[in-house]
Amino acid sequence: MWRRASHLLLRTTAAAVTRRLPHPHPLPPPPRPLPLAPPWVASASSSYATQAAAAAAAPARVPRPLRTVGSLLRLNDLRDNPGATKQKTRKGRGIGSGKGKTAGRGHKGQKARGTARFGFEGGQTPLRRRLPRRGFKNRFSLTFQPCGLGKIAKLINAGKIDSSELITMKTLKETGAIGKQIKDGIRLMGRGAEEIKWPIHLEVSRSTARAKAAVEAAGGTVRLVYYNKLGFRALLKPEWFEKKGRLLPKAARPPPKQRDKVDSIGRLPAPTKPLPFTPEELEFAAKRDAARVITA
């Protein structure tokens, strides 16, 4: 019993001491920072003058310079010069663009609804029919490349042409005596006829009387031959047919209007030796020359 009483007394004393001591209270939390104003509130509070001054003080945007590696440009740095490109006009996208609604075509009419054919003038007689016709274009006209005897003589003296062999139109083209194109053949001209002092043999499409007389006076011959378009290709570029796996075509006969203007049909492939004239060919050439003199 005494033991229990002493125990209760100790507990009561400890409780009294605890009540007399100051109870430690925790410190109050620090005040929370005020939230920052959102950007739209800050911009609304600032004046327009301040914004304009800030924009004026901002440095101008400088285009990014081209980055190079040594003296080479990078593909990702290639760009057009300023103002080199222009945006395409967008039509029918509102009246504010200036090209809305009617899109610049105006109201009604043929030009607003569609397009007329080229040269149409609304029903009146067009200009191409009001003007008179002058002349015509001959469907049977022939164009020959001129080649003078003086140029042939220079090429022979330079060693580009062998005078002992037959001089064909292929020879004249390969040596540069004429231009690159042979439309309907070559016409032998008499320019520089006095420079021909040795016999030469030629095969051309046409020849003047002076050129033929000069060549024959030196002991040579001039044969007028006929080639059509395909024949000229076979004569000048026979390798084209070999590349295509084709055979050389046969030489074509001249049309009726050209039979009296040539001596024979052109030979394929390009000949290297002159062909002697037969008595019939010589007689026919004499009659042709006589008729030409009478006509002149």
Salt bridges, closest charged atoms under 4 A:
ASP77 OD1 - ARG64 NH1 3.48
ASP77 OD2 - ARG67 NE 3.67
GLU121 OE1 - ARG130 NH1 3.22
GLU174 OE2 - LYS170 NZ 3.96
ASP184 OD1 - LYS229 NZ 3.42
GLU203 OE2 - ARG267 NH2 2.83
ASP263 OD1 - ARG288 NH1 2.85
GLU281 OE1 - ARG223 NH2 3.24
GLU283 OE2 - LYS287 NZ 3.68
ASP289 OD2 - LYS212 NZ 3.67
